[in-house]
Amino acid sequence: MLVAVDHVQLAAPPGSEDLLRAYCIDVLGMTEIPKPPVLAARGGCWFEAGFVQLHIGVEADFRPAKKAHPGLRVTGIEAYAARLRDKGASVTWDDNLPGHKRFYSEDPVGNRLEFLEPRG
């Protein structure tokens, strides 16, 4: 029986870890967590905020995910969107999901991210 999502993994090109660290920490407000040594040797980096974990894995023939994406639930979505915009990230609002406020953005390597908050 499934009980929860443990983490979401996104791919990134080799050598982009510092760019993604800056984005995940400074823009998204996450904290970097250590990878086990055997996995750290492969590159990439892991982050968390509350119960949300985002793993970034290095992929030699990387292509950004433009359709597939994590849906990240937030509180105070207007303020969170303003934070992203103020830090230079794109924010594209989408009102097509009943009962939610949501917007899309992209990480620095072009992966699509969805941020949403239930209404009421």
C-alpha positions as CSV (number, residue, x, y, z in Angstrom):
1,M,0.0,0.0,0.0
2,L,1.3,3.5,-0.9
3,V,1.4,5.9,2.0
4,A,3.3,9.0,0.8
5,V,5.6,10.4,-1.8
6,D,9.1,10.1,-0.4
7,H,10.8,12.5,-2.9
8,V,10.7,13.9,-6.4
9,Q,13.7,13.7,-8.6
10,L,14.5,16.0,-11.5
11,A,17.4,15.7,-13.9
12,A,20.0,18.3,-14.7
13,P,23.1,18.6,-16.9
14,P,26.5,17.7,-15.5
15,G,28.2,20.6,-13.7
16,S,24.9,22.5,-12.9
17,E,24.9,21.7,-9.2
18,D,26.0,25.1,-8.0
19,L,23.4,26.8,-10.1
20,L,20.7,24.5,-8.7
21,R,21.9,25.0,-5.2
22,A,21.5,28.7,-5.5
23,Y,18.0,28.3,-6.9
24,C,16.8,25.7,-4.5
25,I,18.2,27.5,-1.4
26,D,17.9,31.2,-2.3
27,V,14.8,31.2,-4.5
28,L,12.7,28.2,-3.3
29,G,13.9,28.5,0.4
30,M,14.9,24.9,0.7
31,T,17.8,23.4,2.7
32,E,20.5,21.1,1.1
33,I,20.7,17.7,2.7
34,P,23.6,15.3,2.4
35,K,23.5,12.5,-0.1
36,P,24.8,9.1,0.9
37,P,28.5,8.9,-0.2
38,V,27.9,6.2,-2.8
39,L,25.3,8.4,-4.4
40,A,27.2,11.7,-4.0
41,A,29.9,10.3,-6.2
42,R,27.4,10.4,-9.1
43,G,26.9,14.2,-8.7
44,G,23.6,16.0,-8.2
45,C,22.2,17.3,-4.9
46,W,19.3,16.9,-2.6
47,F,17.1,19.5,-0.9
48,E,14.2,19.6,1.6
49,A,11.6,22.0,3.0
50,G,9.3,20.5,5.6
51,F,8.2,17.1,4.3
52,V,9.1,17.9,0.7
53,Q,12.3,16.5,-0.7
54,L,13.6,17.4,-4.1
55,H,16.5,15.3,-5.5
56,I,18.5,16.6,-8.5
57,G,20.3,13.9,-10.5
58,V,22.9,14.5,-13.2
59,E,22.0,13.2,-16.7
60,A,24.7,13.3,-19.4
61,D,22.1,13.7,-22.2
62,F,19.9,16.0,-20.2
63,R,16.8,17.6,-21.7
64,P,14.6,19.7,-19.5
65,A,11.1,18.3,-18.5
66,K,8.7,20.7,-20.2
67,K,5.4,18.8,-19.5
68,A,6.3,16.3,-16.7
69,H,6.7,18.2,-13.4
70,P,6.4,18.1,-9.6
71,G,3.3,19.7,-8.1
72,L,4.5,21.4,-5.0
73,R,1.9,22.6,-2.5
74,V,2.6,25.9,-0.8
75,T,1.0,28.2,1.7
76,G,0.7,31.9,1.0
77,I,0.9,31.3,-2.7
78,E,0.8,35.1,-3.6
79,A,3.7,35.9,-1.4
80,Y,5.6,32.8,-2.6
81,A,5.1,33.8,-6.2
82,A,6.3,37.3,-5.4
83,R,9.4,35.8,-3.8
84,L,10.2,33.8,-7.0
85,R,9.6,36.9,-9.2
86,D,11.8,39.1,-7.0
87,K,14.6,36.5,-7.3
88,G,14.3,36.5,-11.1
89,A,12.3,33.3,-11.6
90,S,9.4,33.2,-14.0
91,V,5.8,33.0,-12.7
92,T,2.9,32.0,-15.0
93,W,-0.5,31.8,-13.3
94,D,-3.0,29.2,-14.4
95,D,-6.6,29.2,-13.2
96,N,-7.6,25.9,-14.8
97,L,-7.5,23.7,-11.8
98,P,-10.8,24.0,-9.8
99,G,-10.4,24.7,-6.1
100,H,-6.8,25.8,-6.4
101,K,-4.6,28.8,-7.1
102,R,-1.5,27.7,-9.0
103,F,1.4,28.9,-11.1
104,Y,4.2,27.4,-13.1
105,S,7.8,28.3,-13.1
106,E,11.1,26.8,-14.4
107,D,14.3,25.9,-12.6
108,P,17.5,27.4,-14.0
109,V,18.0,24.4,-16.3
110,G,14.5,24.6,-17.8
111,N,12.5,21.9,-15.8
112,R,8.9,22.8,-15.3
113,L,7.7,23.2,-11.7
114,E,4.1,23.7,-10.5
115,F,3.2,25.4,-7.2
116,L,-0.4,25.2,-5.9
117,E,-2.5,26.0,-2.9
118,P,-6.1,24.9,-2.3
119,R,-8.6,27.7,-2.2
120,G,-10.5,28.1,1.1
